[in-house]
Structure formats: structure tokens, C-alpha cells
Amino acid sequence: MTNSIINTKEHNAIISILQNDGFLIEHIKEEDRTEEMIFNALEEDGRALKLIKEEDRTEEMLLTALKQNGYVLQLIKEEDRTEEMILTALKKDGFAINFIKEEDRTKEMVLIADI
């Protein structure tokens, strides 16, 4: 996400494109991606998270993806999940509770998921 050779005009055009189809980030070289590009992709389609290398993901990126699509919880390793992430996913899509082990579910999670 550093040392990009993309100029400002190209960057702005890419942002505009990603706001319409987040999955198009797969066509941008990893070294040319900026955080702004990634966030725009995730805000448009949280499932674009699967196109972002785990080591490049931040907690804020994960939350952004989950706010857009709760099913994205399945793309996040259990050990990397925070309570905030889980609750965010459940508020967006109650079905996301299926990506949480039964023994790890709390009463609050079940109530939010409304199952």
C-alpha cells in the first residue's frame, strides 16, 4: 500500500470506480492500492475484503466491511475477531451468527441476531 506510481488524477478515477464496484480492486496492483481505495471498495461491497491480504487489513477495515455486509464475518479468523466486530456483523445480518461457534455465542449476540 505504499510507493504507488499512480498520480492524483488516476487515483481519483479509481476511487470513483471503486465506489460503484468494490470488487474491481482486484485489478489494482497491491503496491498501488491506497487505504482510501481499500475503504471505498469495502464500503461499496464488504465482500471485497477477501481481495485484501490479511496482513494489510486493519481493524477499521474489518469493521467497514462488516457494516456493509455481516456475512463478511466468515472471512475473518476467529482469533482476529473483536466483540465489536461480531456485534456489528450481527446488527447488519443476524444470519452471521452461523459463523460463530455455538459455545462462543452470548445471550446478547443471540438477541441481536434475533434468532
C-alpha positions as CSV (number, residue, x, y, z in Angstrom):
1,M,0.0,0.0,0.0
2,T,3.0,2.3,-0.4
3,N,5.2,3.6,-3.1
4,S,2.4,3.9,-5.6
5,I,3.1,5.2,-9.0
6,I,-0.5,6.3,-9.6
7,N,-1.0,10.0,-10.0
8,T,-3.7,12.1,-8.3
9,K,-6.0,12.1,-11.4
10,E,-5.7,8.3,-11.8
11,H,-6.2,7.9,-8.0
12,N,-9.4,9.9,-8.1
13,A,-10.7,8.0,-11.1
14,I,-10.0,4.7,-9.3
15,I,-11.8,5.9,-6.2
16,S,-14.9,6.8,-8.3
17,I,-14.8,3.3,-9.9
18,L,-14.5,1.5,-6.6
19,Q,-17.4,3.4,-5.2
20,N,-19.5,1.7,-7.9
21,D,-17.9,-1.8,-7.8
22,G,-15.6,-2.6,-4.9
23,F,-14.5,-5.9,-6.4
24,L,-12.7,-4.0,-9.1
25,I,-9.9,-3.5,-6.5
26,E,-8.6,-6.9,-7.7
27,H,-7.4,-5.2,-10.8
28,I,-5.2,-2.8,-8.9
29,K,-1.8,-3.9,-8.1
30,E,-1.4,-4.4,-4.3
31,E,1.6,-2.0,-4.2
32,D,-0.6,0.7,-5.9
33,R,-3.5,0.4,-3.5
34,T,-4.1,3.2,-1.0
35,E,-6.1,2.9,2.2
36,E,-8.6,5.3,0.6
37,M,-9.0,2.9,-2.3
38,I,-9.5,-0.1,0.1
39,F,-12.0,1.7,2.2
40,N,-14.0,2.8,-0.8
41,A,-14.0,-0.8,-2.1
42,L,-15.2,-2.2,1.3
43,E,-17.8,0.5,1.8
44,E,-19.3,-0.5,-1.6
45,D,-19.1,-4.2,-1.1
46,G,-17.8,-5.7,2.2
47,R,-17.0,-9.0,0.4
48,A,-14.1,-7.2,-1.3
49,L,-12.3,-7.9,2.0
50,K,-11.3,-11.3,0.5
51,L,-9.2,-9.4,-2.0
52,I,-7.2,-7.7,0.7
53,K,-4.2,-9.6,2.1
54,E,-4.7,-10.4,5.8
55,E,-1.5,-8.6,6.8
56,D,-2.8,-5.4,5.2
57,R,-6.1,-5.4,7.0
58,T,-6.7,-3.1,9.9
59,E,-9.5,-3.4,12.5
60,E,-11.1,-0.3,10.9
61,M,-11.1,-2.0,7.5
62,L,-12.7,-5.1,9.0
63,L,-15.4,-3.0,10.7
64,T,-16.1,-1.1,7.5
65,A,-16.6,-4.4,5.6
66,L,-18.8,-5.8,8.4
67,K,-21.0,-2.7,8.4
68,Q,-21.7,-3.2,4.7
69,N,-22.1,-7.0,4.9
70,G,-22.4,-9.0,8.1
71,Y,-21.6,-12.2,6.2
72,V,-18.0,-11.0,5.9
73,L,-17.5,-12.3,9.4
74,Q,-16.8,-15.7,7.9
75,L,-13.7,-14.1,6.2
76,I,-12.2,-13.0,9.5
77,K,-10.2,-15.5,11.6
78,E,-11.9,-16.2,14.9
79,E,-8.8,-15.1,16.8
80,D,-8.8,-11.8,15.0
81,R,-12.5,-11.0,15.8
82,T,-13.4,-8.5,18.4
83,E,-16.7,-8.2,20.2
84,E,-17.4,-5.0,18.3
85,M,-16.8,-6.8,15.0
86,I,-19.2,-9.6,16.0
87,L,-21.9,-7.3,17.2
88,T,-21.5,-5.1,14.1
89,A,-21.9,-8.2,11.8
90,L,-25.0,-9.4,13.7
91,K,-26.7,-6.0,13.6
92,K,-26.2,-5.9,9.9
93,D,-27.1,-9.6,9.2
94,G,-28.5,-11.7,12.0
95,F,-27.7,-14.8,10.0
96,A,-24.0,-14.1,10.6
97,I,-24.5,-15.9,13.9
98,N,-24.0,-19.1,12.0
99,F,-20.3,-18.1,11.6
100,I,-19.9,-18.1,15.4
101,K,-19.4,-21.3,17.3
102,E,-22.4,-22.1,19.5
103,E,-20.3,-22.3,22.6
104,D,-19.0,-18.8,21.9
105,R,-22.4,-17.2,21.5
106,T,-23.6,-14.9,24.2
107,K,-27.2,-14.0,25.1
108,E,-26.6,-10.5,23.7
109,M,-25.4,-12.0,20.4
110,V,-28.5,-14.2,20.1
111,L,-30.8,-11.3,20.9
112,I,-29.2,-9.0,18.3
113,A,-29.3,-11.8,15.7
114,D,-33.0,-12.2,16.5
115,I,-33.0,-16.0,16.0
